[in-house]
Amino acid sequence: MLEAVQTLAPQIEERAAETEAARCVPADLAQQLADAGAAVVVDETIEPDEFLVIVNELLSNDHRRFELAKNLYSTAKPDATAKLSAMIIKNAKKQV
């Protein structure tokens, strides 16, 4: 499972601009992350009750949260904080 997530890292990086512009992870990439065990995907059509079930399942399952975190962390970039900060500052300047 971890290898499947790690193979997505280049695609995540390549699609960073697209993700930033849309302000969300593209649906196909989000599904790939979910299939690899690094995310849970919901869309705008989810009913509030269904959403609460998913959230409660995650809150009550330490192992599942750990696995999601571990798998997603495997795609992490060491300079992600600096890049994210730069993106936030850039977007904030556009708002002013």
Residue pairs with C-beta under 8 A, 6 or more apart in sequence:
1 36
1 37
1 67
1 71
2 70
2 71
2 74
4 35
4 36
4 37
5 33
5 36
5 37
5 38
5 71
5 72
5 74
5 75
6 74
6 75
8 29
8 32
8 33
8 36
8 38
8 75
9 74
9 75
9 77
11 29
11 32
12 19
12 29
12 75
13 77
15 26
15 29
16 83
18 26
19 25
19 26
19 29
20 87
25 33
25 39
27 41
27 43
30 39
30 41
31 41
33 39
33 41
33 72
34 40
34 41
36 71
37 67
37 68
37 71
38 68
38 71
38 72
38 74
38 75
39 68
39 72
40 54
40 58
40 68
42 50
42 51
42 54
57 64
58 64
58 65
58 68
59 65
77 83
